[in-house]
Amino acid sequence: MFTQRPPWRVAPVALRHAVAAIGRAPVVSCRDVHGGMTPGPAAVLGLADGRSVFVKAVPESAPGSYRAYRREALALAALPRAAPAPELVGTAGAEGWFALVMSVAPGTAAGPPWSDDGTRLVGEACAVAGGLRAPDALPRIGELLTDLDGWDRLAGLDDWEREHVATLAGHAQGWRDWTAGKFLVHQDVRGDNALVDVAAGRATLVDWSFACAGASWLDRARLAADLVAAGHRDGPAAALRAAGEVLSGLPEGASRFVVALAGMWRYRSTLPPLPGLPGLRDWQAARARALRPLLARLIR
């Protein structure tokens, strides 16, 4: 459910002026950017001194996205310099809107669909983040993900779920204990939330709205899940192979987390729609369903 964002010019004039002031140079060009799940505009702004900044903004009328942008601003301000993240240049608010101004991350979206190069570079970035201590300002993972027991709470099971739900729920048992940790977790690793620069051999994780502290392997487990849920350019077999390779070097908890994550998505897909995100529940249901081939391997 990726968004065709409105153009930057729809943002209030007062907000655009405030963003220009943060850049400390006149804006001479604008390239609108699309994708992601939030409904506001995003753009790369060229400045008169030759620099560029990335800006994204959202109105209060999209309350979930508005709160997420506020959380991301706090996270970016607190991240250690070694984190594979854009640099926060500043924030601006006007007329009920909020904007984040960041450095421009190099490269292109890792997916969907994923490639082997993208998988490798994003996996390395996740490992870097997982080797850093999370700032005290960030929440613990158990404060953000409250539905990882989704397989226990799900009603209206289909035939596949009815056959496997007891085993799936068993794998998610005790998740609060084995996901806990002191390490930096991006917590929303997806192909559209990672930019890869293959020539430079690096990846940058973007959209840190759900950054938290947890186990060091959590982002790599998320990567494995997205490889299968979003797909690999070489097809489903390649996606399963790549996901298996990511998980093979991680503790048992990583595979259990993928199972719990699928349960969270499946359970949340049954909840009422969220304002401003009309396609989210269908997206969550589709991801849980797409993960079944991987889940079948992980629980056998």
Secondary structure, DSSP 8 states (H G I E B T S, - for coil): -------GGGS-HHHHHHHHHHHTS-EEEEEE---SS--S-EEEEEETTS-EEEEEEEETTSHHHHHHHHHHHHHHHHS-TTSSS--EEEEEEETTEEEEEEE---SEE--SSB-HHHHHHHHHHHHHHHTSB--TTS-BHHHH---TTHHHH--S--HHHHHHHHHHHHHHTTHHHHT--SEEE-----GGGEEEETTTTEEEE---TT-EEE-TTHHHHHHHHHHHHH-BTT-HHHHHHHHHHHHHTS-HHHHHHHHHHHHHHHHHTTS--BTTBTTHHHHHHHHHHHTHHHHHHHH-
